[in-house]
Every structure is written in C-alpha cells, then in structure tokens.
Amino acid sequence: MYLDSAKKKEIFEKHGKSNTDTGSPESQIALFSYRISHLTEHLKVNRKDYSTERSLKMLVGKRRRMLDYLASKDIERYRAIIKELGIRR
C-alpha cells in the first residue's frame, strides 16, 4: 500500500509538531499533498479512471480550503508550508 502508518508518522513528524500531531493544518496539508501526488501519477497512467479523477479534485479542494484557513489565521505559517511543499498558489 502506498500510504501505511509508518509513512503517515514520517509525514506528521516532518511537518507537524510531533509524530502524533495529526490535527495541525500543516500536517494535514502535507498528507493531502502526498495523496494528491500519488493520485496524479495514477491518472497519468490510467487516463479514463473518472472516479479517481473526482476524488483527486475533491482532495485538491479540501487542501485549498485548509490553506485558506491557515492563511486567514497565521500568514507566516501559510507561507512556510507553501514554500516547504512547493505548492503554487
């Protein structure tokens, strides 16, 4: 499986406050970004997989809403996570 518990802990440890910090916006955005990159690679091979395309669009929207929330609460944390993950606005 592409996303096991060890990989999640690694993402949360790198982008969150600790490896059990699953609720902070930074850790959730990092997890969404990892899933988005995986689904994007899947869709490059399987162009007609429309259910995956829909779930990718929903995931991108969820990440966008989380980024908007973070930008409204703390612009410095927003800029840091954008730079760290290489997300373009």
C-alpha positions as CSV (number, residue, x, y, z in Angstrom):
1,M,0.0,0.0,0.0
2,Y,1.3,3.4,-0.8
3,L,0.3,5.1,2.5
4,D,0.9,2.9,5.5
5,S,1.1,4.0,9.1
6,A,4.9,4.4,9.0
7,K,4.7,6.8,6.1
8,K,1.9,8.8,7.9
9,K,4.1,9.1,11.0
10,E,7.0,10.2,8.9
11,I,4.9,13.0,7.3
12,F,3.4,14.1,10.6
13,E,6.8,14.1,12.3
14,K,8.3,16.2,9.5
15,H,5.5,18.7,9.1
16,G,3.7,18.6,12.4
17,K,4.9,19.3,16.0
18,S,5.4,15.5,16.6
19,N,4.6,12.2,15.0
20,T,1.3,12.1,16.8
21,D,0.3,15.6,15.7
22,T,-2.4,14.7,13.2
23,G,-4.7,17.7,13.6
24,S,-2.5,20.7,12.8
25,P,-3.2,22.3,9.4
26,E,0.4,21.8,8.3
27,S,0.4,18.1,8.9
28,Q,-3.0,17.7,7.2
29,I,-1.9,19.8,4.2
30,A,1.3,17.7,3.9
31,L,-0.7,14.5,4.0
32,F,-3.1,15.8,1.3
33,S,-0.2,16.8,-0.9
34,Y,1.3,13.3,-0.6
35,R,-2.0,11.7,-1.6
36,I,-2.5,14.3,-4.4
37,S,0.9,13.4,-5.9
38,H,0.1,9.7,-5.8
39,L,-3.3,10.1,-7.5
40,T,-1.8,12.4,-10.1
41,E,0.8,9.7,-11.0
42,H,-2.0,7.1,-11.1
43,L,-4.1,9.3,-13.5
44,K,-1.1,9.8,-15.9
45,V,-1.2,6.0,-16.5
46,N,-5.0,5.5,-16.2
47,R,-6.5,8.5,-18.1
48,K,-10.1,7.2,-18.0
49,D,-10.3,6.5,-14.3
50,Y,-13.0,9.1,-13.7
51,S,-13.7,8.1,-10.1
52,T,-10.1,8.7,-9.2
53,E,-10.2,12.0,-11.1
54,R,-13.2,13.1,-9.0
55,S,-11.6,12.1,-5.7
56,L,-8.4,14.0,-6.8
57,K,-10.5,17.1,-7.4
58,M,-12.2,16.8,-4.0
59,L,-8.8,16.3,-2.3
60,V,-7.4,19.4,-4.1
61,G,-10.4,21.4,-2.9
62,K,-10.0,20.2,0.6
63,R,-6.3,21.2,0.6
64,R,-7.2,24.6,-0.8
65,R,-9.8,25.2,2.0
66,M,-7.2,24.2,4.6
67,L,-4.7,26.5,3.0
68,D,-7.2,29.4,3.0
69,Y,-7.9,28.7,6.7
70,L,-4.3,28.8,7.5
71,A,-3.7,32.0,5.6
72,S,-6.5,33.7,7.4
73,K,-5.2,32.6,10.9
74,D,-1.4,32.8,10.5
75,I,0.1,34.1,7.3
76,E,3.7,33.2,8.3
77,R,2.8,29.5,8.8
78,Y,0.9,29.6,5.5
79,R,4.0,30.9,3.6
80,A,6.2,28.4,5.3
81,I,4.1,25.4,4.3
82,I,3.7,26.7,0.8
83,K,7.4,27.1,0.4
84,E,8.2,23.7,2.1
85,L,5.9,21.7,0.0
86,G,6.4,23.6,-3.2
87,I,2.7,24.3,-3.7
88,R,1.9,27.1,-6.2
89,R,-1.0,29.4,-5.3
